[in-house]
Amino acid sequence: MPKPTIMLAIVAVTAVFVSTGEAYDLQVVPTTLTNNVMAGFPPSNQYFIVTNAATGTFDYSATFTSDWINACTPSNGTLGSFANDVITVAYSNSISSWPAGTASNTTIMIASTNAPGATQTVAVAMNVVAQPMLILDPLSVTQTVAKGLNPITKQFKIWNGSVAPVVPMAYTLTVSNGSPELI
């Protein structure tokens, strides 16, 4: 008698609700939004996508309880099979008055009203960072060189002297001496 063959397979499984022959698969991407806003400035809008990855049609709503989120637009909708909506998250301008180092977290819940148990969440983090502060040491570098002699090397340092958390900064260095032909 031949030996039985054992076969192994790896299968991806998605939880799908099926009722009266229709399937619902509520998906949200991304599931995390992080906004690092500079102190004194309003935060930019962010976006996530709600998708029906199955053949049924369902209604959904996006809700939140944080007072620093102004709106999720659209806040509700109907998704047919394999359709999606882009949701805009608008933040309150009051965040511009938060001091650097402030962090707050909340959750946006996306739930279907006619696909029982179909609920997803988007974690939202707001972090206020300090404005960059350009520091030079020394503040100026000067050198007088007699004709026929070579200049000596002079150095200076440039850094972001802001308090933590620090945001990256870019700067442009311009050299001038009143005699462009000497540069």
Accessible surface in RSA format (square Angstrom, percent):
REM  Atomic radii and reference values for relative SASA: ProtOr
REM  Chains: A
REM  Algorithm: Lee & Richards
REM  Probe-radius: 1.40
REM  Slices: 20
REM RES _ NUM      All-atoms   Total-Side   Main-Chain    Non-polar    All polar
REM                ABS   REL    ABS   REL    ABS   REL    ABS   REL    ABS   REL
RES MET A   1   230.26 119.2 148.90  98.5  81.36 193.7 121.59 103.4 108.67 144.0
RES PRO A   2   123.04  89.7 101.18  92.2  21.86  79.5 112.70  93.1  10.34  64.3
RES LYS A   3   188.46  91.9 167.33 102.7  21.13  50.3 112.24 101.0  76.22  81.2
RES PRO A   4   121.59  88.6  96.83  88.3  24.76  90.0 108.33  89.4  13.26  82.4
RES THR A   5   118.29  84.1  84.57  85.7  33.73  80.4  57.99  77.9  60.31  91.2
RES ILE A   6   149.80  85.2 120.27  89.6  29.54  71.2 123.28  88.8  26.52  72.0
RES MET A   7   167.15  86.6 135.86  89.9  31.28  74.5 103.12  87.7  64.02  84.8
RES LEU A   8   170.98  95.2 137.19  98.1  33.79  85.0 138.99  97.6  31.99  86.1
RES ALA A   9    89.41  82.2  52.02  80.3  37.39  85.1  59.23  83.4  30.18  79.9
RES ILE A  10   182.13 103.6 148.77 110.8  33.36  80.4 151.90 109.4  30.23  82.0
RES VAL A  11   110.35  72.6  86.51  78.3  23.84  57.4  88.64  77.0  21.71  58.9
RES ALA A  12   104.64  96.2  68.60 105.9  36.04  82.0  77.95 109.8  26.69  70.7
RES VAL A  13   131.99  86.8  95.72  86.7  36.26  87.4  98.48  85.6  33.51  90.9
RES THR A  14    78.06  55.5  57.16  57.9  20.90  49.8  28.36  38.1  49.70  75.1
RES ALA A  15    97.90  90.0  70.16 108.3  27.74  63.1  79.47 111.9  18.43  48.8
RES VAL A  16    63.31  41.7  34.36  31.1  28.95  69.7  35.50  30.8  27.80  75.4
RES PHE A  17    74.00  37.0  65.53  40.6   8.47  22.1  70.48  42.7   3.52  10.1
RES VAL A  18    96.33  63.4  70.96  64.2  25.36  61.1  70.96  61.7  25.36  68.8
RES SER A  19    39.87  33.7  33.06  44.1   6.81  15.7  13.04  27.8  26.83  37.6
RES THR A  20   133.44  94.9  88.68  89.9  44.76 106.7  90.67 121.8  42.76  64.6
RES GLY A  21    73.39  90.5   0.00   N/A  73.39  90.5  36.44 100.0  36.95  82.8
RES GLU A  22    74.75  42.9  74.51  56.4   0.23   0.6  21.13  40.9  53.62  43.8
RES ALA A  23    19.72  18.1  19.50  30.1   0.22   0.5  19.50  27.5   0.22   0.6
RES TYR A  24    20.00   9.3  16.94   9.6   3.06   8.0   0.33   0.3  19.67  24.2
RES ASP A  25    11.87   8.3   9.67   9.6   2.20   5.2   2.20   5.2   9.67   9.6
RES LEU A  26     8.24   4.6   1.16   0.8   7.07  17.8   1.16   0.8   7.07  19.0
RES GLN A  27    69.98  39.1  68.47  50.0   1.51   3.6  21.91  46.6  48.07  36.5
RES VAL A  28     7.20   4.7   0.00   0.0   7.20  17.4   0.25   0.2   6.96  18.9
RES VAL A  29    86.97  57.2  86.65  78.4   0.32   0.8  86.65  75.3   0.32   0.9
RES PRO A  30    64.61  47.1  58.52  53.3   6.09  22.2  64.49  53.2   0.12   0.7
RES THR A  31    71.42  50.8  65.46  66.4   5.96  14.2  37.23  50.0  34.19  51.7
RES THR A  32    78.31  55.7  67.01  67.9  11.31  26.9  45.26  60.8  33.05  50.0
RES LEU A  33    10.59   5.9   9.17   6.6   1.41   3.6  10.59   7.4   0.00   0.0
RES THR A  34    69.38  49.3  47.95  48.6  21.42  51.1  33.18  44.6  36.19  54.7
RES ASN A  35    14.62  10.1  12.73  12.3   1.89   4.5   2.51   6.0  12.11  11.7
RES ASN A  36    95.84  66.1  67.48  65.2  28.36  68.3  15.84  38.1  80.01  77.3
RES VAL A  37     9.95   6.5   6.93   6.3   3.03   7.3   9.95   8.6   0.00   0.0
RES MET A  38    61.65  31.9  57.38  38.0   4.27  10.2  52.26  44.4   9.40  12.5
RES ALA A  39    18.32  16.8  17.67  27.3   0.66   1.5  18.32  25.8   0.00   0.0
RES GLY A  40    47.76  58.9   0.00   N/A  47.76  58.9  22.29  61.2  25.46  57.0
RES PHE A  41   103.37  51.7 103.08  63.8   0.29   0.7 103.08  62.5   0.29   0.8
RES PRO A  42    73.69  53.7  61.38  56.0  12.30  44.7  61.38  50.7  12.30  76.5
RES PRO A  43    15.36  11.2   0.15   0.1  15.22  55.3   1.08   0.9  14.29  88.8
RES SER A  44    83.34  70.4  72.79  97.1  10.55  24.3  41.29  87.9  42.05  58.9
RES ASN A  45    70.72  48.8  54.97  53.1  15.75  37.9   4.97  12.0  65.75  63.5
RES GLN A  46    34.31  19.2  32.01  23.4   2.30   5.5  13.42  28.6  20.89  15.8
RES TYR A  47   118.00  55.1 107.49  61.2  10.50  27.3  73.96  55.6  44.04  54.3
RES PHE A  48     1.15   0.6   0.00   0.0   1.15   3.0   1.15   0.7   0.00   0.0
RES ILE A  49    60.75  34.6  60.75  45.3   0.00   0.0  60.75  43.7   0.00   0.0
RES VAL A  50     0.00   0.0   0.00   0.0   0.00   0.0   0.00   0.0   0.00   0.0
RES THR A  51    29.79  21.2  29.79  30.2   0.00   0.0  22.49  30.2   7.29  11.0
RES ASN A  52     0.00   0.0   0.00   0.0   0.00   0.0   0.00   0.0   0.00   0.0
RES ALA A  53    33.50  30.8  17.57  27.1  15.93  36.2  18.81  26.5  14.69  38.9
RES ALA A  54     8.66   8.0   5.64   8.7   3.03   6.9   8.66  12.2   0.00   0.0
RES THR A  55    90.10  64.1  72.97  74.0  17.12  40.8  62.52  84.0  27.57  41.7
RES GLY A  56     0.74   0.9   0.00   N/A   0.74   0.9   0.74   2.0   0.00   0.0
RES THR A  57    62.18  44.2  58.28  59.1   3.90   9.3  35.94  48.3  26.24  39.7
RES PHE A  58     0.20   0.1   0.00   0.0   0.20   0.5   0.20   0.1   0.00   0.0
RES ASP A  59    55.58  38.9  55.58  55.3   0.00   0.0  15.08  35.5  40.49  40.4
RES TYR A  60     2.93   1.4   0.00   0.0   2.93   7.6   0.07   0.0   2.87   3.5
RES SER A  61    34.05  28.8  33.75  45.0   0.31   0.7  20.43  43.5  13.62  19.1
RES ALA A  62     6.14   5.6   0.00   0.0   6.14  14.0   0.00   0.0   6.14  16.3
RES THR A  63    70.25  50.0  66.56  67.5   3.69   8.8  62.25  83.6   8.00  12.1
RES PHE A  64    60.58  30.3  36.30  22.5  24.28  63.2  39.63  24.0  20.94  59.9
RES THR A  65   137.65  97.9 103.73 105.2  33.91  80.8  84.66 113.7  52.98  80.1
RES SER A  66    16.77  14.2   3.05   4.1  13.72  31.6  12.58  26.8   4.19   5.9
RES ASP A  67   131.96  92.4 104.63 104.1  27.34  64.6  51.24 120.6  80.72  80.5
RES TRP A  68    13.58   5.4  13.20   6.4   0.38   0.9   8.41   4.5   5.17   8.4
RES ILE A  69     5.98   3.4   0.00   0.0   5.98  14.4   0.00   0.0   5.98  16.2
RES ASN A  70    93.45  64.4  66.49  64.3  26.96  64.9  17.11  41.2  76.34  73.8
RES ALA A  71    37.17  34.2  34.94  53.9   2.23   5.1  37.17  52.4   0.00   0.0
RES CYS A  72     5.15   3.9   0.13   0.1   5.02  11.8   0.13   0.3   5.02   5.4
RES THR A  73    81.60  58.0  78.65  79.7   2.95   7.0  62.60  84.1  19.00  28.7
RES PRO A  74    53.90  39.3  50.25  45.8   3.64  13.2  53.90  44.5   0.00   0.0
RES SER A  75    54.12  45.7  48.51  64.7   5.61  12.9  24.82  52.9  29.29  41.0
RES ASN A  76    91.36  63.0  84.21  81.4   7.14  17.2  12.53  30.1  78.83  76.2
RES GLY A  77    21.22  26.2   0.00   N/A  21.22  26.2  19.17  52.6   2.05   4.6
RES THR A  78    85.43  60.8  59.54  60.4  25.88  61.7  38.73  52.0  46.70  70.6
RES LEU A  79     2.60   1.4   2.28   1.6   0.32   0.8   2.60   1.8   0.00   0.0
RES GLY A  80    27.07  33.4   0.00   N/A  27.07  33.4  20.26  55.6   6.81  15.2
RES SER A  81    56.57  47.8  36.23  48.3  20.34  46.9   4.61   9.8  51.96  72.8
RES PHE A  82   133.75  66.9 107.46  66.6  26.28  68.4 108.60  65.8  25.14  72.0
RES ALA A  83    36.09  33.2  29.63  45.7   6.46  14.7  36.09  50.8   0.00   0.0
RES ASN A  84    84.13  58.0  63.23  61.1  20.90  50.3   0.20   0.5  83.93  81.1
RES ASP A  85    38.94  27.3  35.51  35.3   3.42   8.1   5.80  13.7  33.13  33.0
RES VAL A  86    82.55  54.3  67.85  61.4  14.71  35.4  67.85  59.0  14.71  39.9
RES ILE A  87     0.00   0.0   0.00   0.0   0.00   0.0   0.00   0.0   0.00   0.0
RES THR A  88    34.37  24.4  34.10  34.6   0.27   0.6  15.84  21.3  18.53  28.0
RES VAL A  89     0.00   0.0   0.00   0.0   0.00   0.0   0.00   0.0   0.00   0.0
RES ALA A  90    27.26  25.1  27.26  42.1   0.00   0.0  27.26  38.4   0.00   0.0
RES TYR A  91    10.72   5.0   0.00   0.0  10.72  27.9   0.00   0.0  10.72  13.2
RES SER A  92    14.86  12.6  14.76  19.7   0.10   0.2   0.97   2.1  13.88  19.5
RES ASN A  93   105.67  72.9 100.19  96.8   5.48  13.2  29.29  70.5  76.38  73.8
RES SER A  94    61.90  52.3  48.98  65.4  12.92  29.8  48.63 103.6  13.27  18.6
RES ILE A  95     0.84   0.5   0.00   0.0   0.84   2.0   0.00   0.0   0.84   2.3
RES SER A  96    33.96  28.7  26.30  35.1   7.66  17.6   5.26  11.2  28.71  40.2
RES SER A  97    92.29  78.0  59.42  79.3  32.87  75.7  52.40 111.6  39.89  55.9
RES TRP A  98    49.65  19.9  46.16  22.3   3.50   8.2  29.75  15.9  19.91  32.3
RES PRO A  99    96.63  70.4  87.31  79.6   9.32  33.9  96.63  79.8   0.00   0.0
RES ALA A 100    38.85  35.7  13.52  20.9  25.33  57.6  13.55  19.1  25.30  67.0
RES GLY A 101    48.16  59.4   0.00   N/A  48.16  59.4  20.20  55.4  27.96  62.6
RES THR A 102    42.48  30.2  33.32  33.8   9.15  21.8  34.61  46.5   7.87  11.9
RES ALA A 103    66.22  60.9  37.81  58.3  28.41  64.6  37.86  53.3  28.36  75.1
RES SER A 104    30.35  25.6  24.65  32.9   5.70  13.1  12.31  26.2  18.04  25.3
RES ASN A 105   115.64  79.7  88.62  85.6  27.01  65.0  30.52  73.4  85.12  82.3
RES THR A 106    24.22  17.2  10.66  10.8  13.56  32.3  14.41  19.4   9.81  14.8
RES THR A 107    66.91  47.6  56.52  57.3  10.39  24.8  29.09  39.1  37.81  57.2
RES ILE A 108     0.00   0.0   0.00   0.0   0.00   0.0   0.00   0.0   0.00   0.0
RES MET A 109    88.20  45.7  87.48  57.9   0.72   1.7  64.97  55.2  23.23  30.8
RES ILE A 110     0.00   0.0   0.00   0.0   0.00   0.0   0.00   0.0   0.00   0.0
RES ALA A 111    27.04  24.9  27.04  41.7   0.00   0.0  27.04  38.1   0.00   0.0
RES SER A 112    15.04  12.7   0.00   0.0  15.04  34.7   0.00   0.0  15.04  21.1
RES THR A 113   105.17  74.8  67.31  68.2  37.86  90.2  67.50  90.7  37.67  57.0
RES ASN A 114    66.59  45.9  52.24  50.5  14.35  34.6  34.68  83.5  31.91  30.8
RES ALA A 115     0.00   0.0   0.00   0.0   0.00   0.0   0.00   0.0   0.00   0.0
RES PRO A 116    86.10  62.8  69.42  63.3  16.68  60.6  79.75  65.8   6.35  39.4
RES GLY A 117    80.65  99.5   0.00   N/A  80.65  99.5  40.85 112.1  39.80  89.1
RES ALA A 118    16.66  15.3   6.09   9.4  10.57  24.0  15.46  21.8   1.20   3.2
RES THR A 119    63.09  44.9  43.71  44.3  19.38  46.2  26.68  35.8  36.41  55.0
RES GLN A 120    65.46  36.6  61.71  45.1   3.75   8.9   4.41   9.4  61.05  46.3
RES THR A 121    67.98  48.4  61.57  62.4   6.42  15.3  29.32  39.4  38.66  58.4
RES VAL A 122     0.00   0.0   0.00   0.0   0.00   0.0   0.00   0.0   0.00   0.0
RES ALA A 123    48.95  45.0  47.61  73.5   1.34   3.1  47.86  67.4   1.09   2.9
RES VAL A 124     1.65   1.1   0.00   0.0   1.65   4.0   0.68   0.6   0.98   2.7
RES ALA A 125    19.87  18.3  19.61  30.3   0.26   0.6  19.61  27.6   0.26   0.7
RES MET A 126     0.00   0.0   0.00   0.0   0.00   0.0   0.00   0.0   0.00   0.0
RES ASN A 127    40.77  28.1  40.77  39.4   0.00   0.0  12.47  30.0  28.30  27.4
RES VAL A 128     1.10   0.7   0.42   0.4   0.69   1.7   0.42   0.4   0.69   1.9
RES VAL A 129    11.54   7.6  11.54  10.4   0.00   0.0  11.54  10.0   0.00   0.0
RES ALA A 130     7.07   6.5   6.28   9.7   0.79   1.8   7.07  10.0   0.00   0.0
RES GLN A 131    89.55  50.1  80.57  58.9   8.98  21.4  18.26  38.9  71.29  54.1
RES PRO A 132    47.20  34.4  26.02  23.7  21.18  77.0  26.19  21.6  21.01 130.6
RES MET A 133   103.74  53.7  99.98  66.2   3.76   9.0  81.04  68.9  22.70  30.1
RES LEU A 134    92.01  51.2  65.18  46.6  26.83  67.4  65.18  45.8  26.83  72.2
RES ILE A 135    51.45  29.3  49.73  37.0   1.72   4.1  51.45  37.1   0.00   0.0
RES LEU A 136    61.57  34.3  51.42  36.8  10.16  25.5  51.42  36.1  10.16  27.3
RES ASP A 137    77.05  54.0  73.85  73.5   3.20   7.6   7.78  18.3  69.26  69.1
RES PRO A 138    64.74  47.2  59.53  54.3   5.21  18.9  63.64  52.5   1.09   6.8
RES LEU A 139   150.84  84.0 128.21  91.7  22.63  56.9 128.21  90.0  22.63  60.9
RES SER A 140    82.60  69.8  63.64  84.9  18.95  43.7  40.54  86.3  42.06  58.9
RES VAL A 141    59.86  39.4  28.35  25.7  31.52  75.9  31.59  27.4  28.28  76.7
RES THR A 142   106.78  75.9  93.95  95.2  12.83  30.6  67.49  90.6  39.29  59.4
RES GLN A 143    68.36  38.2  28.84  21.1  39.53  94.1  30.30  64.5  38.06  28.9
RES THR A 144   139.05  98.9 107.38 108.9  31.67  75.5  75.31 101.2  63.74  96.4
RES VAL A 145    62.57  41.2  32.44  29.4  30.13  72.6  35.54  30.9  27.03  73.3
RES ALA A 146    60.58  55.7  45.33  69.9  15.25  34.7  55.06  77.5   5.52  14.6
RES LYS A 147   210.18 102.5 173.23 106.3  36.95  88.0 126.12 113.5  84.05  89.5
RES GLY A 148    80.18  98.9   0.00   N/A  80.18  98.9  41.82 114.8  38.36  85.9
RES LEU A 149   123.04  68.5 109.74  78.5  13.30  33.4 111.39  78.2  11.65  31.4
RES ASN A 150   135.37  93.4 116.66 112.7  18.72  45.1  24.73  59.5 110.64 106.9
RES PRO A 151    92.49  67.4  73.57  67.1  18.92  68.8  74.39  61.4  18.09 112.4
RES ILE A 152   123.78  70.4 111.41  83.0  12.36  29.8 116.84  84.1   6.94  18.8
RES THR A 153   119.96  85.3  87.49  88.7  32.47  77.4  58.28  78.3  61.69  93.3
RES LYS A 154    99.44  48.5  72.27  44.3  27.17  64.7  33.78  30.4  65.66  69.9
RES GLN A 155   149.12  83.4 126.85  92.7  22.27  53.0  40.79  86.8 108.33  82.2
RES PHE A 156    81.63  40.8  57.33  35.5  24.30  63.2  59.52  36.1  22.10  63.3
RES LYS A 157   140.00  68.3 135.91  83.4   4.09   9.7  83.51  75.2  56.49  60.2
RES ILE A 158    39.70  22.6  12.68   9.4  27.02  65.1  12.68   9.1  27.02  73.3
RES TRP A 159   109.33  43.9 102.77  49.7   6.56  15.4  93.37  49.8  15.96  25.9
RES ASN A 160    36.45  25.1  16.35  15.8  20.10  48.4  15.33  36.9  21.12  20.4
RES GLY A 161    29.75  36.7   0.00   N/A  29.75  36.7  10.73  29.4  19.02  42.6
RES SER A 162    14.36  12.1   1.24   1.7  13.12  30.2   0.56   1.2  13.80  19.3
RES VAL A 163   102.54  67.5  96.09  87.0   6.45  15.5 101.74  88.4   0.80   2.2
RES ALA A 164    83.78  77.0  61.83  95.4  21.95  49.9  61.93  87.2  21.85  57.9
RES PRO A 165    55.54  40.5  50.63  46.2   4.91  17.8  55.52  45.8   0.02   0.1
RES VAL A 166    72.79  47.9  43.84  39.7  28.96  69.8  43.84  38.1  28.96  78.5
RES VAL A 167    21.27  14.0  20.37  18.4   0.90   2.2  21.24  18.5   0.04   0.1
RES PRO A 168   131.50  95.8 104.02  94.8  27.48  99.9 116.13  95.9  15.37  95.5
RES MET A 169    54.18  28.1  19.72  13.1  34.46  82.0  22.67  19.3  31.51  41.7
RES ALA A 170   102.83  94.5  68.47 105.7  34.36  78.2  73.94 104.1  28.89  76.5
RES TYR A 171   117.67  54.9  82.09  46.7  35.58  92.6  57.48  43.2  60.18  74.2
RES THR A 172   126.29  89.8  94.72  96.0  31.56  75.2  63.66  85.5  62.63  94.7
RES LEU A 173   105.47  58.7  77.98  55.8  27.49  69.1  79.03  55.5  26.44  71.2
RES THR A 174   114.60  81.5  85.88  87.1  28.72  68.4  68.39  91.9  46.22  69.9
RES VAL A 175    98.99  65.1  79.69  72.1  19.31  46.5  82.53  71.7  16.46  44.6
RES SER A 176    95.42  80.6  68.93  92.0  26.49  61.0  33.66  71.7  61.77  86.5
RES ASN A 177    79.48  54.8  41.98  40.6  37.50  90.3  38.32  92.2  41.17  39.8
RES GLY A 178    77.83  96.0   0.00   N/A  77.83  96.0  42.41 116.4  35.42  79.3
RES SER A 179    34.22  28.9  32.51  43.4   1.70   3.9   2.85   6.1  31.36  43.9
RES PRO A 180   106.05  77.3  93.96  85.6  12.09  44.0  94.92  78.4  11.13  69.2
RES GLU A 181   143.50  82.4 104.66  79.2  38.84  92.5  70.26 135.9  73.24  59.8
RES LEU A 182   134.97  75.2 102.12  73.1  32.84  82.6 105.98  74.4  28.99  78.0
RES ILE A 183   120.24  68.4  61.20  45.6  59.04 142.3  86.58  62.3  33.67  91.4
END  Absolute sums over single chains surface
CHAIN  1 A    12347.8       9344.4       3003.4       7606.2       4741.6
END  Absolute sums over all chains
TOTAL         12347.8       9344.4       3003.4       7606.2       4741.6
